[in-house]
Amino acid sequence: MDAPTLADSIGVPVRANEPMARHNSWRVGGPADAFVVAKTLDVFRRAVLAARAQRTPYLILGRGTNMLVADAGVRGLVIAAECDEYMLREHGDTATLSAEAGSSLPLLANTLARRGWAGLEWAVGVPSAVGSAVVNNSGAHGSSMADVLRRATVLDEHGEERVVELADMQYAYRHSRFKGQHERGVVVLAAEILLKREAPEAVIARLRRYNEHRRATQPSDPSAGSVFQNPPGDFAGRLIDAAGLKGTQIGGAMISPVHANFFVNTGAATAGDLLALIRLAQASVKEKFHIELQPEVEFIGEWDA
C-alpha cells in the first residue's frame, strides 16, 4: 500500500499508523495502516475508489460503535465517513429526509423532533451514522431503519452509483444484504428516510422518555452498545445475568453491573480482554441454557485464528 499515492488520488491527507483506539467507542485496538477523514461525499467516493484501484483493503468507519478492533490493528485504509449533509423535502403531512452516510442519527433525531417530524425518535440513543445504520438495520425501542428507510444510494463493486429500494434491502433483525460477506464491496453513500408530521411537543416527549430510559438502564463507561443479538423469545442480557456473569471482569474489561449485554472498558482494557469476556459469556450461556449467543459487534482487524 502506497499512502502518498492514496493521498494524491483522494486529494486530502492520509495518516499512517493511526491509533484506532481514538476512533471507536470501546477505546481499544491497534493502529490502522492508513487513515483518512472524508468530510464530503466526493472525498468519500474518491477514497473508496482509490483504495480499490490500489487493491488496498479498506474499512468504512461510522461512529465506531458495534465494533471490536484487534490489538494488532487494521491492515489497509480506514475511511472515516464524516460527510453529513442532509436535506428535508416536505410534502404536506409527510417528508423525505435525504442524508449522507456520515450524518449522525441522534443529531438528526433531535433536529427533526424540534421541527415536528416523527420517525427517528428511537435513534436518539443510538450512536450511529446513517450509513452504518442502513447496513446494520440499527434500531431501538421496537423500531429500526427498516421501518423508515425508503431507499439507499450505494457505490457498487464496479464503481457505479445505484439506488437500492427498501424492498431489496433484505432486512432482518440487525441485518441487511450489505452486512457481512454477501455484498461487502458495496458502500452506502446516502439514504432517504420517510417522516410524518406531528406536534413537536409530542415528538420531543418521546425523545426525552427514550433518553431517560437509556440513562437508567445502560452504563456510562465506554462500551460498544449491545454485544450480542437477542435470541428469539429472550434477551441476551437476561441470559448473561442468569448465568451469574454480571460484574465479571477480565483485565480491564467488565460485564456491566447495570446491563449484562453491555461490556465496558474500565480504563485499561485491551481488545483481547473484551474478546475473552465475549467468549466466556457465550460458553457460559451455552452450557447453562443451550443457547448460542450471536455477536452483534463486528470483529475488525487482525485477529489470531
Summary of the structure (lengths in Angstrom):
residues: 305
radius of gyration: 19.5
end to end distance: 24.0
largest distance: 55.4
contacts: 1045
relative contact order: 0.14
helix: 32%
strand: 29%
